[in-house]
Amino acid sequence: MFDYLIVGAGFAGAVLAERLAGEMGKKVLIVDKRHHIGGNAFDCYNGAGILIHPYGPHIFHTNSSDVFEYLSKFTAWRPYEHRVLGSVDGQLVPIPINLTTVNTLYGLELNSFQLEEFFESRAEKVEQVKTSEDVVVSKVGRELYEKFFQGYTRKQWGLDPSELDASVTARVPTRTSKDDRYFTDKFQAMPLHGYTRMFERMLHHPNIKIMLGTDYREIVDEIKWDRMIYTGPVDAFFDFRYGKLPYRSLEFVHETHNLETFQPAGTVNYPNNQPYTRISEFKYITGQKHSQTSVVYELPRAEGDPYYPIPRAENQELYKKYQALTELETRVHFVGRLATYKYYNMDQVVGQALATFRRIQEAALEKVEVKASATLGVRSSVNGTVMTK
């Protein structure tokens, strides 16, 4: 008998398994369709001995001390600040757009104050910012929007930015300084020995059992379990009752080269002509020393494993129908990007999982208190004493 059946061995499932087993002594079974733990954050050594991320680069960053301290129980860290270049007009320039980006593209020598005026002079007035296009053109104007955002977004999402929610491009800031870091979070680091090693330590507990290469539907009626943590696609859980929720997928093309380095930064974005959106080089990200180097090309696809919920109003309306069904499932907790149909960074998934655990723990304590109160009431009745709470 398992107290919890956890579907999915990625961040959401692993964090909850570790907390439930380690803090509450629960017996947990984790089931995953893939043949490895770690979900999309899984990493491994390729044939050349280079540590790669099969599902594309996963760069850890967070402003949450709680999340960072929690994960630090299972890994040491290598400080790493990710930098991204964009291939625009035959040049490689920093992304997000910053002072160096504009000066390089236009052959200017602006300072930060002048760059702010430059953006203001090109920005288009938008009465109500609703779409991803609105976000960018209202800040930096149409020319930079077309150079950096329009083509990239069309490739990534299969839709024009004017068809997507403002949240898509709002994630990428515009800077008036020379700060060329892709992220500015308080904590920016990579697991020193990789994500998979971190997951292995997280799940190393006698109360945790793991079944890989298994669809949970194949065993859900054959084993005994009390409650479920579900981290898979929410529409699949309900057999697509209202139809499929739209996702974008990715195809990853890995290459190894007999070079010290392949490109001048961890990631180079290709906003316009190429079929891929970006190329990432793992040695920058992991800090590994090796005579060869490995890179991955990312090609967005309409079909395949679900990676990115497509942020459009009609998709959210469809999700709300499934969300209403989740609220009727008293034995199941829905956690993670796919189960809640929302784009989360890794730290946000960890935070959501920790919050879910706290709610489970608090509910368990309330049950204990109610049971103790009821027992006390029975004893008082037997002793002929009336007590109220």
Helices and strands as residue ranges (DSSP letters): E 2-7, H 11-24, E 28-32, G 39-41, E 44-45, E 51-52, E 61-62, H 65-71, E 77-79, E 84-88, E 91-95, H 99-106, H 112-122, H 132-140, H 142-144, I 145-150, H 151-157, G 161-163, H 167-170, E 187-191, H 195-202, E 208-212, H 216-219, E 225-230, H 234-237, E 247-257, E 267-269, E 278-281, H 282-286, E 293-301, E 308-309, H 313-326, E 332-334, H 346-382
